[in-house]
Amino acid sequence: MMDCEALMTLYGLKTCDTCRKAIKALPGVTFVDVRADGVPADVLARAHAHFGTKLVNTASTTWRGLSEAERARDPLALLAEHPALMKRPLIVADDGQMYLGWGKDVQAALVA
């Protein structure tokens, strides 16, 4: 289990209920709104290398609105253009460890 006072950055949407739950459970987490501020390219590349296709939320309204040609594009380019396509939240601990989503596994790893 991580010390929940550890420095972490949570990438998500301020309107996302799941992100709000994670923020509430993680005191001191730094929140970055991906729609307003985006995700740094290096963080996005590391997350894609770590999580692969799981990083793209294919159940989202944004995904359903894309054409087949757009869906076939490079995932990193798609996420840079449509940050709301990213599965949320993406949590990056100060030690570089990354977590995706707010399932029981992530909660167990991060919440004391």
Residue pairs with C-beta under 8 A, 6 or more apart in sequence:
1 108
1 109
1 110
1 111
1 112
2 93
2 97
2 109
2 110
2 112
3 112
4 25
4 26
4 27
4 28
4 110
4 111
4 112
5 27
5 28
6 93
6 94
6 95
7 28
7 30
7 93
7 94
8 26
8 28
8 29
8 30
8 91
8 92
8 93
8 94
8 110
9 29
9 30
9 31
9 32
9 91
9 92
10 19
10 22
10 23
10 26
10 29
10 30
10 31
10 32
10 89
10 90
10 91
11 32
11 34
11 39
11 43
11 86
11 88
11 89
11 90
11 91
11 92
12 18
12 19
12 22
12 23
12 31
12 32
12 33
12 34
12 88
12 89
12 90
13 19
13 33
13 34
13 35
13 84
13 88
14 20
14 31
14 33
16 88
16 89
18 88
18 89
18 101
18 102
19 31
19 88
19 89
19 102
21 102
22 29
22 89
22 91
22 102
23 29
23 31
25 107
25 110
25 111
26 91
26 110
26 111
29 91
32 39
34 83
34 84
34 86
34 88
35 83
35 84
38 80
38 83
39 47
39 79
39 83
39 86
39 90
41 76
41 80
43 90
43 92
44 76
44 79
44 80
45 76
46 98
47 55
47 90
47 92
47 98
47 100
48 55
48 75
48 76
48 79
50 98
51 87
51 98
51 100
53 75
54 87
54 100
55 75
55 79
55 86
55 87
55 90
55 100
56 63
56 75
56 78
56 79
56 85
56 86
56 87
57 63
57 85
57 86
57 87
57 88
60 84
60 85
62 82
62 84
62 85
63 71
63 85
66 78
66 82
70 78
71 78
78 85
79 85
79 86
87 100
87 101
88 101
89 100
89 101
89 102
90 98
90 99
90 100
91 98
91 99
91 100
91 106
91 110
92 98
92 99
93 99
99 106
99 109
99 110
100 106
